[in-house]
C-alpha cells in the first residue's frame, strides 16, 4: 500500500501526511525545513504541525530561538492506532447490536456487479465456523479455492457441488453432470453460485457475460437460507444416488411418470408464444462479426474454446455459419471440415442470445434448440456467445 494512502485512511489530511513523513525521514526539523522538504506551503506549515502536536503525532521543543518538531516514532504511531481501532470496535459492537432490530438483521440485501457479489461469497466462506455448503459453475468455484481450503483447514465441514468437472482442494466435492442444453441455458441465464454458512446466512449470485450485469442476494433471512440449503443438499443427494443407481432406477420409472416430469421442465412448441423482438438486434452477419472481434481482441482468453463451430440457423438470416476459434483468433469459414459442435436454433433466437436478450424460458421449448457433436465443447458456447 502507498504510505500516503495508508496515512489518509488513518485520518491524516494530505498536508499532515506530508509533514509527518518529512519529520520521519529526517527525525525532525523546523517549520521552514518541513515546508521545504514536504511541499506544504509556508503559510500553512505551522498550522499543520500544530495539528500534529495536538493529536500527539509530533512534539515541539524550543532550541535556541527555533521551534523544532519531532515525529512520534512510526511503530508507536501504529500501535496507538491499532489500540484506538480495537477500542472503537469494542465499544461499537454492543451498541450496534442493541440498535439493530430483528427485521433489519434478517433483511435480504441485493448485490450488484460481479466482483462485489463474489466478494460477498468469499467473506461468507471466510466467516464460516462449522458448516459450509457451496454450489456453482467451475469458473467461480475455482476462484474460491483458497477460501474453501482455509475453511476446511480450520475444521469447517465443507461440501461443494460443481456443475461440471472441477478440481478443488476439499474432501467433499461432488460433480453434477451438465447437459449440452443446460450449458446453452447458462448463455442466457448466466452462471450461478450459491453458498450457505453455518445454516445462518446465505448468498446467491447470477453472472451473465458482462461483469456489470451480475446480480445477487445475500442475507440471514431464514427463507433465503433454507431455500439455498435445500437446493444444494437435494442436488448433491440426487447426483450421488444417480451415480450409483441411475440406470437401474430409470429402467423402472413408468413412462407416464417420465412424461409428467418432462412436462414440468419443458414447454410444448408454441406454448410460449412470441418472446423475442427483432427490433434493435444486430443481424446474423453483424452478430458473427462481433463474436470474431471479441475473440481477436484477446485470443488467450478463448484458449479452452478452440475448435470449429457450426451455427445451423433457421428463418431470416439463417443457413449454416461456421466459426473457427484458434490461437490466431476467430474467422468465418465457407468450406470447413466437420464441426466440433453444431448449434441448431432460429436465427432470431441466436441473435437475441448473443445480445443477452433471449429470455431463458425460450430454451425450454421442445425442439427449439438442438446441440450435437463434441458435447464437451458445449460449455464453451457461453464464452463464445456472451464473453465480454
C-alpha positions as CSV (number, residue, x, y, z in Angstrom):
1,X,0.0,0.0,0.0
2,X,1.2,3.5,-0.8
3,X,2.2,5.1,2.5
4,X,0.3,8.3,1.8
5,X,-2.9,6.4,1.1
6,X,-2.4,4.4,4.3
7,X,-2.0,7.6,6.4
8,X,-5.1,9.1,4.8
9,X,-7.0,6.0,5.8
10,X,-5.7,6.6,9.4
11,X,-7.3,10.1,9.3
12,X,-4.3,12.2,8.2
13,X,-5.1,15.1,5.9
14,X,-2.8,15.4,2.8
15,X,-0.7,18.1,4.4
16,X,-0.5,16.3,7.7
17,X,0.7,13.1,5.9
18,X,3.3,15.1,4.0
19,X,4.6,16.9,7.1
20,X,4.7,13.7,9.2
21,X,6.6,11.8,6.5
22,X,9.1,14.7,6.2
23,X,9.7,14.6,10.0
24,X,10.1,10.8,10.0
25,X,12.6,10.9,7.1
26,X,14.8,13.5,8.9
27,X,13.9,12.8,12.6
28,X,12.7,16.4,12.9
29,X,13.1,19.9,11.8
30,X,11.8,23.5,11.9
31,X,8.6,24.6,10.2
32,X,10.7,26.2,7.4
33,X,12.6,22.9,6.8
34,X,9.5,20.8,6.8
35,X,7.9,23.2,4.3
36,X,10.9,22.9,2.0
37,X,11.0,19.1,2.1
38,X,7.3,18.3,2.1
39,X,5.9,20.8,-0.2
40,X,3.4,22.1,2.4
41,X,3.1,25.9,1.8
42,X,4.9,28.0,4.4
43,X,1.6,29.8,5.0
44,X,0.1,26.5,6.2
45,X,3.0,24.5,7.6
46,X,2.9,25.8,11.2
47,X,-0.9,25.3,11.4
48,X,-0.4,21.7,10.1
49,X,2.5,21.0,12.5
50,X,0.5,22.3,15.5
51,X,-2.3,20.0,14.4
52,X,0.1,17.0,14.6
53,X,1.2,18.2,18.0
54,X,-2.4,18.4,19.3
55,X,-3.0,14.9,18.1
56,X,0.1,13.5,19.8
57,X,1.7,12.6,16.5
58,X,4.5,15.1,16.9
59,X,6.3,17.0,19.7
60,X,7.7,20.5,19.7
61,X,10.7,21.9,21.7
62,X,12.4,25.2,21.6
63,X,16.1,25.1,20.7
64,X,17.7,28.5,21.0
65,X,15.3,30.7,19.1
66,X,13.8,28.0,16.9
67,X,10.8,25.6,17.3
68,X,11.9,22.1,16.4
69,X,9.3,19.5,15.6
70,X,9.9,15.7,16.0
71,X,7.7,12.8,14.9
72,X,6.1,10.2,17.1
73,X,8.0,7.0,16.1
74,X,6.1,5.0,13.4
75,X,6.0,1.8,15.5
76,X,4.4,3.8,18.4
77,X,2.0,5.6,16.0
78,X,0.8,2.3,14.5
79,X,0.5,0.7,18.0
80,X,-1.7,3.6,19.2
81,X,-3.8,3.5,16.1
82,X,-4.3,-0.3,16.4
83,X,-5.4,0.1,20.1
84,X,-7.7,3.0,19.1
85,X,-9.5,1.0,16.4
86,X,-9.8,-2.1,18.7
87,X,-11.3,0.2,21.4
88,X,-13.8,1.8,19.0
89,X,-14.9,-1.6,17.7
90,X,-15.2,-3.0,21.2
91,X,-17.4,0.0,22.1
92,X,-19.5,-0.1,19.0
93,X,-20.3,-3.8,18.9
94,X,-22.8,-3.9,21.8
95,X,-24.4,-0.6,20.8
96,X,-24.9,-1.6,17.2
97,X,-26.3,-5.0,18.3
98,X,-28.7,-3.2,20.7
99,X,-29.9,-0.8,17.9
100,X,-30.3,-3.4,15.2
101,X,-33.9,-4.7,15.1
102,X,-34.6,-8.3,14.2
103,X,-36.2,-7.1,10.9
104,X,-33.0,-5.3,9.9
105,X,-30.9,-8.2,10.9
106,X,-32.9,-10.6,8.7
107,X,-33.3,-8.4,5.7
108,X,-32.2,-9.6,2.2
109,X,-29.6,-7.4,0.6
110,X,-29.3,-7.0,-3.2
111,X,-25.8,-7.5,-4.7
112,X,-24.7,-5.7,-7.9
113,X,-21.6,-6.3,-10.0
114,X,-19.6,-9.4,-10.4
115,X,-16.6,-8.6,-8.1
116,X,-18.7,-7.2,-5.2
117,X,-21.2,-10.1,-5.4
118,X,-18.5,-12.9,-5.5
119,X,-16.6,-11.0,-2.8
120,X,-19.6,-11.4,-0.5
121,X,-19.5,-15.2,-1.1
122,X,-15.8,-15.1,-0.2
123,X,-16.5,-13.3,3.0
124,X,-19.2,-15.8,3.8
125,X,-16.7,-18.6,3.3
126,X,-14.1,-16.9,5.5
127,X,-16.7,-16.4,8.3
128,X,-17.9,-20.0,8.4
129,X,-17.3,-21.8,11.7
130,X,-18.6,-25.3,11.4
131,X,-20.5,-25.9,8.1
132,X,-20.2,-24.6,4.6
133,X,-22.3,-25.5,1.5
134,X,-21.3,-24.1,-1.9
135,X,-22.6,-24.8,-5.4
136,X,-21.8,-23.3,-8.7
137,X,-20.0,-23.5,-12.0
138,X,-16.3,-24.4,-12.3
139,X,-15.1,-20.9,-13.1
140,X,-16.5,-19.4,-9.9
141,X,-15.6,-22.4,-7.7
142,X,-12.0,-22.4,-8.9
143,X,-11.7,-18.7,-7.9
144,X,-12.9,-19.7,-4.4
145,X,-10.4,-22.5,-3.9
146,X,-8.2,-20.5,-1.4
147,X,-11.2,-19.7,0.8
148,X,-12.6,-23.2,0.7
149,X,-9.2,-24.7,1.6
150,X,-8.8,-22.3,4.5
151,X,-12.3,-23.1,5.8
152,X,-11.6,-26.8,5.7
153,X,-8.2,-26.2,7.3
154,X,-9.8,-24.6,10.3
155,X,-12.1,-27.5,10.8
156,X,-15.2,-26.4,8.9
157,X,-17.1,-29.2,7.2
158,X,-17.1,-28.1,3.5
159,X,-19.4,-29.5,0.9
160,X,-19.0,-28.3,-2.7
161,X,-21.3,-29.1,-5.7
162,X,-19.8,-28.3,-9.1
163,X,-21.9,-28.1,-12.2
164,X,-19.3,-29.6,-14.5
165,X,-15.8,-31.0,-13.9
166,X,-13.7,-29.1,-11.4
167,X,-10.7,-29.8,-9.2
168,X,-10.7,-28.2,-5.7
169,X,-8.7,-28.8,-2.5
170,X,-11.6,-30.1,-0.5
171,X,-12.6,-33.6,0.6
172,X,-16.4,-33.4,-0.2
173,X,-16.5,-32.4,-3.8
174,X,-19.5,-33.6,-5.9
175,X,-19.8,-33.2,-9.7
176,X,-23.2,-32.6,-11.3
177,X,-23.3,-33.6,-15.0
178,X,-24.4,-30.7,-17.2
179,X,-26.2,-31.4,-20.5
180,X,-25.5,-29.5,-23.7
181,X,-28.9,-27.8,-23.4
182,X,-28.1,-26.8,-19.8
183,X,-24.7,-25.4,-20.9
184,X,-26.6,-23.4,-23.5
185,X,-29.1,-22.2,-20.9
186,X,-26.2,-20.6,-19.0
187,X,-25.6,-18.4,-22.0
188,X,-29.0,-16.9,-21.5
189,X,-29.3,-17.1,-17.7
190,X,-25.6,-16.7,-16.7
191,X,-23.5,-18.8,-14.3
192,X,-24.8,-19.3,-10.8
193,X,-23.1,-19.5,-7.5
194,X,-24.8,-20.3,-4.1
195,X,-23.4,-20.6,-0.6
196,X,-24.7,-21.2,2.9
197,X,-22.6,-20.6,6.0
198,X,-23.4,-22.3,9.3
199,X,-27.1,-22.5,8.3
200,X,-27.4,-18.9,9.3
201,X,-26.6,-16.8,6.2
202,X,-26.6,-17.4,2.5
203,X,-25.8,-15.8,-0.8
204,X,-26.8,-16.4,-4.4
205,X,-25.1,-14.8,-7.4
206,X,-26.1,-14.9,-11.1
207,X,-23.4,-13.9,-13.5
208,X,-24.2,-13.3,-17.3
209,X,-21.5,-12.3,-19.8
210,X,-20.6,-8.8,-18.6
211,X,-19.4,-8.2,-15.0
212,X,-21.7,-5.2,-14.5
213,X,-24.7,-7.4,-15.3
214,X,-24.1,-9.8,-12.4
215,X,-26.7,-9.6,-9.6
216,X,-27.3,-11.5,-6.4
217,X,-28.8,-11.6,-3.0
218,X,-27.4,-12.1,0.5
219,X,-28.8,-12.2,4.0
220,X,-29.6,-14.0,7.2
221,X,-33.3,-14.3,6.3
222,X,-34.3,-17.9,7.1
223,X,-36.4,-18.2,3.9
224,X,-33.3,-17.5,1.8
225,X,-31.1,-19.7,3.9
226,X,-33.5,-22.7,3.9
227,X,-34.1,-22.4,0.1
228,X,-30.5,-22.4,-0.9
229,X,-29.6,-25.1,1.7
230,X,-32.3,-27.4,0.4
231,X,-31.3,-26.8,-3.2
232,X,-27.7,-27.7,-2.6
233,X,-28.5,-30.7,-0.4
234,X,-31.1,-32.0,-2.8
235,X,-28.8,-31.8,-5.8
236,X,-25.9,-33.4,-4.0
237,X,-28.1,-36.3,-2.9
238,X,-29.7,-36.8,-6.3
239,X,-26.4,-36.7,-8.2
240,X,-24.9,-39.3,-5.9
241,X,-27.9,-41.6,-6.0
242,X,-28.0,-41.3,-9.7
243,X,-24.3,-42.1,-9.9
244,X,-24.8,-45.5,-8.2
245,X,-28.4,-46.3,-9.1
246,X,-29.1,-44.2,-12.2
247,X,-29.5,-46.9,-14.9
248,X,-31.4,-49.3,-12.6
249,X,-33.8,-46.7,-11.3
250,X,-34.6,-45.1,-14.7
251,X,-35.3,-48.5,-16.2
252,X,-38.1,-48.9,-13.6
253,X,-39.7,-45.5,-13.9
254,X,-43.1,-45.8,-15.7
255,X,-43.3,-43.9,-19.0
256,X,-46.3,-41.8,-17.7
257,X,-44.1,-40.6,-14.8
258,X,-41.3,-39.7,-17.1
259,X,-43.7,-37.8,-19.3
260,X,-45.1,-35.8,-16.3
261,X,-41.5,-34.9,-15.2
262,X,-40.6,-33.9,-18.8
263,X,-43.7,-31.7,-19.0
264,X,-42.6,-29.9,-15.8
265,X,-39.2,-28.8,-17.2
266,X,-40.1,-28.2,-20.8
267,X,-42.7,-26.3,-22.9
268,X,-44.7,-27.5,-25.8
269,X,-43.9,-25.9,-29.2
270,X,-45.9,-22.7,-29.5
271,X,-46.9,-22.7,-25.8
272,X,-44.7,-19.8,-25.0
273,X,-45.7,-17.5,-27.9
274,X,-43.5,-14.8,-29.3
275,X,-41.0,-13.7,-26.7
276,X,-38.2,-12.4,-28.9
277,X,-38.4,-9.0,-30.6
278,X,-36.1,-8.3,-33.6
279,X,-36.1,-4.5,-33.1
280,X,-32.7,-3.3,-32.2
281,X,-30.9,-6.6,-32.6
282,X,-27.8,-6.9,-34.7
283,X,-28.2,-9.0,-37.9
284,X,-26.8,-12.5,-38.1
285,X,-23.8,-11.3,-40.0
286,X,-23.2,-8.5,-37.5
287,X,-23.5,-10.9,-34.6
288,X,-20.9,-13.3,-36.1
289,X,-18.6,-10.4,-36.9
290,X,-19.0,-9.2,-33.3
291,X,-18.1,-12.6,-31.9
292,X,-14.9,-12.7,-34.1
293,X,-13.9,-9.2,-33.0
294,X,-14.2,-10.2,-29.3
295,X,-12.0,-13.3,-29.9
296,X,-9.5,-11.5,-32.0
297,X,-9.1,-8.8,-29.2
298,X,-8.0,-11.4,-26.7
299,X,-7.2,-14.8,-28.2
300,X,-5.7,-16.1,-24.9
301,X,-9.0,-15.7,-23.1
302,X,-10.5,-18.3,-25.5
303,X,-7.8,-20.9,-25.4
304,X,-10.2,-23.5,-24.0
305,X,-12.7,-22.8,-26.7
306,X,-10.6,-23.7,-29.7
307,X,-12.4,-25.6,-32.4
308,X,-14.8,-25.3,-35.3
309,X,-18.4,-24.4,-34.5
310,X,-21.4,-24.6,-36.8
311,X,-24.5,-22.4,-36.2
312,X,-27.3,-24.0,-38.1
313,X,-29.9,-21.3,-38.1
314,X,-33.4,-21.2,-39.4
315,X,-35.6,-18.3,-40.6
316,X,-34.5,-14.9,-41.8
317,X,-30.7,-14.7,-41.8
318,X,-30.5,-18.4,-41.4
319,X,-28.2,-21.0,-43.0
320,X,-25.1,-22.8,-41.8
321,X,-22.5,-20.4,-40.5
322,X,-19.1,-21.7,-39.4
323,X,-16.7,-20.1,-37.0
324,X,-13.2,-21.4,-36.2
325,X,-11.6,-20.3,-32.9
326,X,-7.9,-20.9,-32.7
327,X,-4.7,-19.3,-31.2
328,X,-4.8,-16.9,-34.2
329,X,-8.2,-15.6,-33.3
330,X,-11.6,-16.2,-34.9
331,X,-12.6,-16.5,-38.6
332,X,-15.6,-17.5,-40.6
333,X,-15.2,-20.4,-43.0
334,X,-17.3,-21.3,-46.0
335,X,-15.9,-24.8,-46.8
336,X,-14.8,-26.3,-43.5
337,X,-14.4,-29.8,-42.3
338,X,-16.7,-31.5,-39.8
339,X,-17.5,-29.1,-36.9
340,X,-16.7,-30.0,-33.3
341,X,-20.1,-28.7,-32.2
342,X,-23.3,-27.8,-34.0
343,X,-25.9,-25.5,-32.6
344,X,-29.3,-25.5,-34.2
345,X,-31.8,-22.8,-33.5
346,X,-33.8,-19.9,-35.1
347,X,-31.6,-17.1,-36.4
348,X,-33.6,-14.6,-34.4
349,X,-33.0,-16.6,-31.2
350,X,-29.3,-16.8,-32.0
351,X,-29.1,-13.0,-32.4
352,X,-31.0,-12.4,-29.2
353,X,-28.9,-14.9,-27.3
354,X,-25.6,-13.3,-28.3
355,X,-27.1,-9.9,-27.4
356,X,-28.2,-11.0,-24.0
357,X,-31.9,-10.5,-24.9
358,X,-33.2,-14.1,-25.2
359,X,-35.5,-15.0,-22.3
360,X,-34.1,-18.1,-20.6
361,X,-37.5,-19.7,-20.7
362,X,-37.3,-19.8,-24.5
363,X,-34.7,-22.6,-24.3
364,X,-37.2,-24.8,-22.5
365,X,-39.4,-25.1,-25.6
366,X,-39.1,-28.6,-27.1
367,X,-37.3,-28.7,-30.4
368,X,-36.5,-25.0,-30.4
369,X,-32.8,-25.6,-29.8
370,X,-30.5,-28.6,-30.6
371,X,-26.9,-29.3,-29.8
372,X,-24.8,-32.1,-31.4
373,X,-21.2,-33.1,-31.9
374,X,-18.5,-33.0,-29.2
375,X,-20.7,-32.2,-26.3
376,X,-17.8,-31.5,-24.0
377,X,-17.4,-28.3,-26.0
378,X,-21.0,-27.2,-25.2
379,X,-19.7,-25.3,-22.1
380,X,-17.6,-23.1,-24.4
381,X,-20.7,-21.7,-26.1
382,X,-21.1,-19.3,-23.2
383,X,-17.6,-17.9,-23.7
384,X,-18.0,-17.6,-27.5
385,X,-21.5,-16.1,-27.5
386,X,-21.5,-13.9,-24.3
387,X,-17.9,-13.3,-23.2
388,X,-17.2,-9.6,-22.6
